[in-house]
Amino acid sequence: MAQALTETYAYATLPRNQVRWEYMYTLEAGSPEALLYTDFLKPRDWLGLNK
């Protein structure tokens, strides 16, 4: 398992009834998850370096 990806190892150690992973997952437009990405997880210049 030394060459396994970190994500694969982390996923394998989590309880299967609490975690789901899909390859190339796309968000449904207007869903709560899509709003999270579009409204809340935008990159921000917290330090004011890009003025």
C-alpha positions as CSV (number, residue, x, y, z in Angstrom):
1,M,0.0,0.0,0.0
2,A,3.0,2.3,0.0
3,Q,2.2,3.5,-3.5
4,A,-1.5,4.1,-2.9
5,L,-2.9,7.6,-3.2
6,T,-3.5,9.4,0.1
7,E,-7.1,10.0,-0.7
8,T,-7.7,6.3,-1.4
9,Y,-6.1,5.4,1.9
10,A,-8.1,8.0,3.8
11,Y,-11.4,6.9,2.2
12,A,-10.7,3.3,2.9
13,T,-10.3,4.0,6.6
14,L,-13.6,5.7,7.0
15,P,-16.9,4.0,7.9
16,R,-18.6,3.0,4.6
17,N,-22.1,4.0,5.8
18,Q,-21.0,7.6,6.5
19,V,-18.8,8.3,3.4
20,R,-19.4,8.3,-0.3
21,W,-17.0,9.2,-3.1
22,E,-17.7,9.5,-6.8
23,Y,-15.1,9.9,-9.5
24,M,-15.6,13.1,-11.7
25,Y,-18.6,14.2,-9.6
26,T,-20.4,17.3,-10.9
27,L,-22.8,19.3,-8.9
28,E,-26.4,19.7,-9.8
29,A,-27.1,23.4,-10.6
30,G,-29.1,25.1,-7.8
31,S,-28.4,22.4,-5.3
32,P,-27.3,23.3,-1.8
33,E,-23.8,21.9,-2.6
34,A,-23.6,24.1,-5.8
35,L,-24.5,27.2,-3.8
36,L,-21.8,26.3,-1.2
37,Y,-19.2,26.4,-4.0
38,T,-20.6,29.4,-5.9
39,D,-21.5,31.6,-2.9
40,F,-19.3,30.6,0.1
41,L,-16.2,29.0,-1.1
42,K,-14.9,31.7,-3.5
43,P,-11.2,32.5,-3.2
44,R,-10.7,35.6,-1.1
45,D,-7.7,37.8,-0.6
46,W,-7.7,37.6,3.2
47,L,-4.4,39.3,3.5
48,G,-5.0,42.1,0.9
49,L,-2.0,41.0,-1.2
50,N,-3.7,41.5,-4.6
51,K,-4.6,45.1,-4.4
